[in-house]
Amino acid sequence: MNVSQSDFRAAVLDPNADVPEGVLSPGSQGAGNRFSVYRNNVVTSLMDALHSGFPLVNRLLGGSTFAKVAAIYVREHPPQSPLMMFYGAEFPRFLESFLPLSGTGYLADCARLDLAMRQSYHAADSGPIDPGVFNNAPGQLLSLRFSLAPSTFILRSRWPLHDIWRKNFEKDAPAPRSVAQDVMITRPSFDPTPVLLAPGASIWLDHLARGVAFGEAVEKTAQTLPDFDLTQALTQALQTGALTEFKTKET
């Protein structure tokens, strides 16, 4: 086959493109129908990957609409990795700018939730932190720097993101409220779980994830949200295994 990878990929993803010159079937004949079958199989496989990777978006759009959107996406965003479990990283941004769905602003955050759930599932294992560390002297505790587990992801949304997820995956869940909701994805056992975060918890966890010391993270969060409840946020983090290790000034 005497054709560049970029030309071949473009032809595979464009249903109206001609078979690239140099793509031949056995016997050195033009590929013709064989290439059309291959092109269809590639696009179908990518659409299947999106279907399985974004279950919440699929439920919200419905199967036929999701298929139409996915068909457009896979042709505009070919995979950058041979591992299909990573495909769709640009899907949330794609949905934000996709004009036919401009009236569903929450959809992009729902795609981010789907993506975070998948990333959490495939993230490295880690052990939960020993709660005994919080029995340290206050001065020592305030200077500790905590790490989030690799399977922990924080989503800050202006939509009722957790309520939308519950309504679609939990039986008898109430209708979503008209409130902004921050969600934490964790994997306390085998499957990732979305957790509705207490007010300010996402801000505090973001500070910890950036390496801010425990005491400073609390202060910065309280500056943004004076009513921040550290006990509630810390309880959520410990119960879900969101924190995995800590460092002192010497380490």
C-alpha positions as CSV (number, residue, x, y, z in Angstrom):
1,M,0.0,0.0,0.0
2,N,1.6,3.2,-1.2
3,V,-0.5,5.9,0.6
4,S,0.2,8.2,3.5
5,Q,-1.4,7.4,6.9
6,S,-3.1,10.8,6.9
7,D,-4.7,10.3,3.5
8,F,-5.8,6.8,4.4
9,R,-7.3,7.9,7.7
10,A,-9.1,10.8,6.0
11,A,-10.6,8.4,3.4
12,V,-11.7,5.9,6.1
13,L,-13.6,8.6,8.0
14,D,-15.2,10.3,5.0
15,P,-18.0,8.3,3.5
16,N,-17.9,10.4,0.3
17,A,-14.2,10.1,-0.2
18,D,-12.8,8.0,-3.0
19,V,-10.6,5.0,-2.3
20,P,-7.1,6.3,-1.9
21,E,-4.8,5.5,-4.8
22,G,-2.5,2.7,-3.9
23,V,-5.0,0.9,-1.7
24,L,-5.4,-2.5,-3.4
25,S,-7.2,-5.7,-2.8
26,P,-5.5,-9.1,-3.2
27,G,-4.4,-9.5,-6.8
28,S,-3.4,-5.8,-7.1
29,Q,-6.9,-4.8,-8.0
30,G,-8.6,-1.7,-6.7
31,A,-10.0,-2.1,-3.2
32,G,-13.5,-0.9,-4.2
33,N,-16.2,-2.6,-2.1
34,R,-13.6,-4.1,0.3
35,F,-12.6,-0.6,1.3
36,S,-16.2,0.5,1.8
37,V,-16.8,-2.5,4.1
38,Y,-13.6,-1.7,6.1
39,R,-14.6,2.0,6.3
40,N,-18.0,1.1,7.6
41,N,-16.5,-1.3,10.2
42,V,-14.1,1.3,11.5
43,V,-16.8,4.0,11.9
44,T,-19.2,1.4,13.5
45,S,-16.5,0.4,16.0
46,L,-15.8,4.0,17.0
47,M,-19.5,4.7,17.4
48,D,-19.8,1.6,19.6
49,A,-17.0,2.8,21.8
50,L,-18.8,6.1,22.3
51,H,-22.0,4.3,23.0
52,S,-20.5,2.2,25.8
53,G,-18.3,5.0,27.1
54,F,-21.0,7.6,27.5
55,P,-24.1,5.8,28.9
56,L,-25.6,8.9,30.6
57,V,-25.4,11.0,27.4
58,N,-26.9,8.1,25.4
59,R,-29.9,7.9,27.8
60,L,-30.5,11.6,27.7
61,L,-30.3,11.9,23.9
62,G,-31.9,8.5,23.0
63,G,-30.4,5.9,20.9
64,S,-31.2,7.3,17.4
65,T,-30.1,10.9,18.2
66,F,-27.0,9.7,20.0
67,A,-26.0,7.6,16.9
68,K,-26.4,10.6,14.6
69,V,-24.2,12.7,16.9
70,A,-21.7,10.0,17.3
71,A,-21.4,9.5,13.6
72,I,-20.4,13.2,13.2
73,Y,-18.0,13.1,16.1
74,V,-16.0,10.0,15.0
75,R,-15.4,11.6,11.6
76,E,-14.2,14.9,13.1
77,H,-12.2,13.3,16.0
78,P,-10.3,10.1,15.0
79,P,-8.8,8.2,17.9
80,Q,-5.3,9.2,19.0
81,S,-4.7,5.9,20.8
82,P,-5.2,2.3,19.8
83,L,-6.9,1.8,23.2
84,M,-10.6,2.3,22.7
85,M,-11.1,2.7,26.5
86,F,-9.5,6.2,26.1
87,Y,-11.6,7.3,23.1
88,G,-13.9,10.2,23.4
89,A,-11.8,12.6,25.5
90,E,-12.9,15.5,23.3
91,F,-16.6,14.5,23.3
92,P,-17.7,17.0,26.1
93,R,-16.1,20.0,24.3
94,F,-17.7,18.7,21.0
95,L,-21.1,18.7,22.6
96,E,-20.6,22.3,24.0
97,S,-20.1,23.6,20.4
98,F,-22.5,21.3,18.6
99,L,-25.2,23.8,17.5
100,P,-28.1,21.3,17.1
101,L,-27.8,20.6,20.8
102,S,-27.2,24.2,21.9
103,G,-30.4,24.1,24.1
104,T,-29.0,21.3,26.3
105,G,-26.2,23.0,28.1
106,Y,-26.0,20.4,30.8
107,L,-25.1,17.7,28.2
108,A,-21.4,18.5,28.2
109,D,-21.1,18.1,31.9
110,C,-23.0,14.8,31.7
111,A,-20.4,13.7,29.2
112,R,-17.6,14.8,31.6
113,L,-19.3,12.7,34.3
114,D,-19.4,9.7,31.9
115,L,-15.7,10.2,31.0
116,A,-14.6,10.6,34.6
117,M,-16.4,7.4,35.6
118,R,-14.5,5.5,32.8
119,Q,-11.2,7.1,33.8
120,S,-11.8,6.2,37.4
121,Y,-12.5,2.6,36.5
122,H,-9.2,2.3,34.6
123,A,-7.1,4.3,37.1
124,A,-4.4,2.7,39.2
125,D,-5.2,1.1,42.5
126,S,-4.4,2.9,45.7
127,G,-4.9,2.3,49.4
128,P,-7.0,4.6,51.6
129,I,-5.3,6.9,54.0
130,D,-5.0,6.0,57.6
131,P,-7.6,8.2,59.5
132,G,-5.3,8.2,62.4
133,V,-3.2,10.8,60.8
134,F,-5.9,13.3,61.8
135,N,-5.1,12.7,65.4
136,N,-1.8,14.4,65.0
137,A,-1.1,17.7,66.8
138,P,-3.0,20.6,65.1
139,G,0.3,22.3,64.1
140,Q,1.6,19.2,62.4
141,L,-1.8,18.3,60.7
142,L,-2.1,21.8,59.2
143,S,1.2,21.5,57.4
144,L,0.5,18.1,55.8
145,R,0.0,17.8,52.1
146,F,-2.5,15.2,50.9
147,S,-2.8,13.4,47.6
148,L,-6.0,12.3,45.9
149,A,-6.4,8.7,44.8
150,P,-5.7,8.2,41.1
151,S,-9.3,7.1,40.7
152,T,-10.7,10.3,42.2
153,F,-12.1,13.0,39.9
154,I,-13.8,16.3,40.9
155,L,-16.5,17.8,38.6
156,R,-17.8,21.3,39.4
157,S,-21.0,22.0,37.5
158,R,-23.6,24.7,37.3
159,W,-26.2,22.0,36.6
160,P,-27.8,19.5,38.9
161,L,-25.3,16.9,37.7
162,H,-25.7,14.3,40.4
163,D,-29.5,14.5,40.3
164,I,-29.5,14.0,36.5
165,W,-27.3,10.9,37.0
166,R,-29.5,9.5,39.7
167,K,-32.7,10.1,37.7
168,N,-31.2,8.0,34.8
169,F,-29.6,5.2,36.8
170,E,-31.4,4.8,40.1
171,K,-34.9,3.5,40.5
172,D,-37.5,5.9,41.9
173,A,-35.0,8.8,42.0
174,P,-36.6,12.2,42.3
175,A,-36.6,14.8,39.5
176,P,-33.5,16.9,39.3
177,R,-33.5,20.1,41.3
178,S,-32.7,23.5,39.8
179,V,-29.4,23.8,41.6
180,A,-25.7,23.6,40.8
181,Q,-24.0,20.4,42.0
182,D,-20.4,19.4,42.4
183,V,-19.7,15.7,42.0
184,M,-16.8,13.5,43.1
185,I,-16.1,10.3,41.3
186,T,-14.4,7.7,43.5
187,R,-13.8,3.9,43.4
188,P,-14.0,2.6,46.9
189,S,-14.4,-1.0,45.7
190,F,-14.6,-2.3,42.1
191,D,-16.9,0.2,40.4
192,P,-16.7,4.0,40.3
193,T,-19.4,5.9,42.2
194,P,-20.5,9.5,41.8
195,V,-20.9,11.3,45.1
196,L,-22.7,14.6,45.6
197,L,-20.2,16.9,47.3
198,A,-21.0,19.1,50.3
199,P,-20.8,22.8,49.7
200,G,-17.2,23.9,49.3
201,A,-15.8,20.4,49.3
202,S,-14.8,20.6,45.6
203,I,-12.8,23.8,46.2
204,W,-11.0,22.3,49.2
205,L,-10.2,19.1,47.3
206,D,-9.0,21.0,44.3
207,H,-6.5,22.8,46.6
208,L,-5.3,19.6,48.1
209,A,-4.9,18.1,44.6
210,R,-2.6,21.0,43.7
211,G,-0.4,20.3,46.7
212,V,-1.7,23.1,49.0
213,A,-1.1,22.2,52.7
214,F,-4.1,21.1,54.7
215,G,-4.4,24.2,56.8
216,E,-4.0,26.6,53.9
217,A,-6.5,24.6,51.8
218,V,-9.1,25.1,54.5
219,E,-8.3,28.8,54.8
220,K,-8.5,29.4,51.0
221,T,-11.8,27.5,50.9
222,A,-13.3,29.5,53.7
223,Q,-12.3,32.7,52.0
224,T,-14.4,31.6,49.0
225,L,-17.2,30.0,51.1
226,P,-17.4,31.3,54.7
227,D,-19.8,28.6,55.7
228,F,-17.5,25.8,54.5
229,D,-18.0,22.7,56.8
230,L,-14.6,20.9,57.0
231,T,-16.0,18.1,59.0
232,Q,-18.6,17.2,56.4
233,A,-16.1,17.5,53.5
234,L,-13.4,15.4,55.3
235,T,-15.9,12.7,56.3
236,Q,-16.9,12.4,52.6
237,A,-13.3,12.2,51.5
238,L,-12.4,9.5,54.1
239,Q,-15.6,7.4,53.6
240,T,-15.0,7.2,49.8
241,G,-11.3,6.7,49.9
242,A,-10.6,9.9,48.0
243,L,-7.4,10.6,50.0
244,T,-4.6,8.2,49.5
245,E,-1.3,9.5,51.1
246,F,0.2,12.5,52.8
247,K,3.6,14.2,52.9
248,T,5.2,16.3,55.6
249,K,7.6,19.2,55.1
250,E,10.5,16.8,55.3
251,T,9.2,14.4,52.6
